[in-house]
Amino acid sequence: MNTHPSLTQIDGYAAGDPGLDEAEVWAVEVHLEDCADCRARLAAGTTADARSLIDRVAMNLDRELALSPVPAGRIRSWSVLRQRWFVGTLLPWLAMTAAVLACAVLLGELWVGMPSLVLLIAPLAPLPGVAVAWHRRADPAWELIAATPAAGLTTLLRRTAGVLAFVIPALAVAGARTGVSLALMLAPCLAFTAATLLLGTLIGVRRAALGLVAAWTIVVIAPSLAIARIPAVLAVESAGIWAAAAVVLTVVAFFRADGFRRLSQHG
């Protein structure tokens, strides 16, 4: 309201006059929030019975509030960890990753002469978790988080870090069991993670992860199993190239950070 409500409108509002429509009532309430003079006029127009009722209600509320227990403070540290760095729907995917690595170790021990399955699937190990780290179908709080400034790249990087914090120790255990160097597994693993983030700015993280998994399986894993030999792209000499690729892809992904603001469109 640009002007003060009339005394008739204030009196009608105080008395609950049914003649005031909803728009008038709303306008009076909005005006009263900012106008101390009109609030004083409203208070002066109330009856003694109304003021007595308000006083009784205020006293009862004060008494109830004084007797009520103080609400326990929420444990914000876990809340922040869960919302920013982790999401519960990642757990089945991380469990699946651990199960696949365990199966790869077991098959490597049973099938003598075959190339190391742990080494072959190491680049793909974090991708299932990364694929669901920031996706509308995997995050129950997607609508709330997507509307915050932390949406997109910040949330995705935090949750990707959470996935890697699980995957890297799992790879270390599998590598120690099979005798594969952690550095040789870690460099392709990080390069594929960075590639997923970079491609995610164009086609969405989920599609990027699925595409890389399919391409690596067809181009590298299947031929390696067919000829029973580790491919040249996973030779010891290639570790430095993979590490450099991971750095370059990560830098380019940061330059493409604006693309992550549209991740909600790819969900």
N, C-alpha and C positions, 0 to 999 in steps of 0.2 A: 504494500500500500504506500502510495506517495503522500497521502494526507492522513491526519489523525481520524480514527473512527469517531462518529458522533456519539453523544451521550446515550441516545436511543439504542445504537448498536451495542455499546458497552453494556448498558443495562440488560438488553436482550440476551447478550452473550452470557452475562452473569446468571440470568434467570433460566437459561436454557430454552429461550423462546423458539418454538418450532417454526416461527415465521422466517428465521434466518436460514438461508440455504447453506450447503456445505462450503461453497466458495467464500461466502461472507465470513463464516466461522473460521475457516482456514486463514483468511486475510487478517482477521482480528488477532488470532493467535500469533501469527508471524510478526505483526506489528508490536504486540505486547512484549515479545522477546527482546526488542531493542529500544523500547520507549518507556523510560521510568515514569514519566508524567502520566501516561495512560494506565500504567499498572497501579499508580496511586489512585487515579480516578476509579479504577475497577475495585480496589480495596475499600475505598470510601463508600461505594455503592452497595457493598455486601451488608446483609442483615446481621444482627447480633447472634442469631441462631447459627448462621453460616460460619461466622468467625469462631463461635464456640466449637462447632463441629471440626473446623480446620485445626484448632488448637488441640482437641482431643486426639485427632488422627496423628498429629505431629508428636504428641506425647507418647502415644502407643508405639509409633515407629521408633522413636528414640529408645524406648524401653526394650523393644524386641531386638533392636540392633545391639544394644549393650549386653543382652543375655546370649546372643548368638555367638557361637565359636568363631574365632578368626579363621578365615579360609586359609588352608595350607597353600603355601607358595608352590607354584608349578616348577618342575625340574626343567628349566629352559635349556639346559645344556643338551639333554637328549633330544628335546624338541627341535632345536636348531640343527643338530646332527642329522636327525631323521629327515627334515624337510629340505635342507640345503645340500647335504652330502650323501644322502642315501634315501631310498624308497623301498618299502617292504616288498614290493613286487619284484625286486631284483633278486631276492633270496632263491626262488626256484631256479633262475637262470644261472646263478653262481653255483648252486648245488649241481646243476647239470654239467657245468664246466668242469667242476671237480671230478664228477663221475666219468666224464669223457677222458680226462687226463689219466685217471686211475685205470680205465680200460685200456688206454694206449700203452701204459706201463706194463700191464698184464699181458697184452698181446705181443709186445716186444720181447717179453721173456719167453713166451711160448713159441713164437715163430722166429726161430734162429735163421739168420741170413737175410731177413727183411730189413728195409731201411727203418730208421727210428721214427715211429709214429708220433712220438712226443715232439720231435723236432719238426715234423711235417705240419702238425696242427697248432704248434705254438703261436704262429702269427695270428691265428683265428681265435685263440683262447679268450681275449677280452671282448670280442665283437658282439656275442649275444647279450652281454650285460650292457655294453654301450648302446646297443640298438633300442633297449627299453629304458635307458637312463632318463630320457627326456622325450616321452611319447604320450599322447593323450589317452591311449587305451591302457597304458601301463601305470599311469600316475593317478590315483584317486583324487588328488588335489590339483589336477592340471589347470582347471579354470581359475582357481585362486592364484596359483603361482604364475601362470602365464600373464596375468595382469600386473605383475610387480616388476620393478626395475631390474630385479635379479633374474628375470626370465631369460631363456635363450642360452647364450654362450656361457654366462656365469654359472648357471645351474648345471648345464651339461658338463662343463669342465670339472666342477666339484664332484659330480656323481661319477664321471669317468675316472677321476682320481680314486674314488672309493672302490670302483671295479678293479682298477690296477692294483690297489693295496691288497686285494684278495688274490688276484690272478698271479702276480709276480711270486709270492711265496709258494703258491701251488706249483708253478713252473719250477721253482727252485727244488722243491721236494721231488717232483717227477724227474728233473734232470739229474739230481743226485742218485736217484734209484737206477737210472738208465745210463749214467755216465756221460750225458750230453752237457756241454758247457752252457751255463746260464746266460753268458754274454751272447752266445750264438743264437739262443732262443729269444732273448730279451730285445735285441735290436730289431728284428722283423716284427715282433709283437708291438713295439712302440710305433714303428713305421706304419703298420696297418691301422693302429688306433688313430694316428694323426691323419691318415688318408680317409678314414671314415668320417672324421670331423670335417675335413675339407670338402669332401663330396656331399656331406650333409647340408652344407650351405646351398647346394644346388638342387638336390633331389630329396632331401630329408635324411636324417641319420639312419632310420630303420632301413630304408631302401638301399642306402650306401653300404650298410653292413651286410645285408643279404646279397648284394651284388658282388662284393669282395669275397665273401665266403664261397659263392658259386664259382667265381672266376678262378680262385686259388685251387679249389677242389678239382676243377676240370683241367686246368693248365699245369698244375704242379703235382698235387697229391695222387691223382689217378695214374698219370704216366710213371711217377716214381715207384708206385706199387707194382705197376705192370712190368717194369724192367728191374725191380728190386735194387734200386740205386738212389742215393741221395742226390738231388739235382744240384747243378752248379750254383744256383741262386742261394743255396743254403750251405755252401762250402765255408770252411773256416775263413778263407780270404774275403768272403763277402760281408763279414760282420761290420767292417768299417763303412762299406757302401750303404748298408741298411741304417746304420747310425746317422750317417750324413743325410740320408733320405728322410729319416724321422725328424731331424732338426728343420730341414727345409720345409717339409709338409706342415709342421707345427707353426712355423713363422708365417707361411702363406695362409694358413687357417685363421691366424689372428688378424691378418690384413683383410680377410673376408668376414670379419666379425659381424658386420651389418646383416649378412645373410642369415645369421642365427635368429634375428628378430622375426623372421618369417617362418620359423620352424613350426609354429602352430598351424600354418597352412598346409604343411606336409603330413600332418598327423592323420 
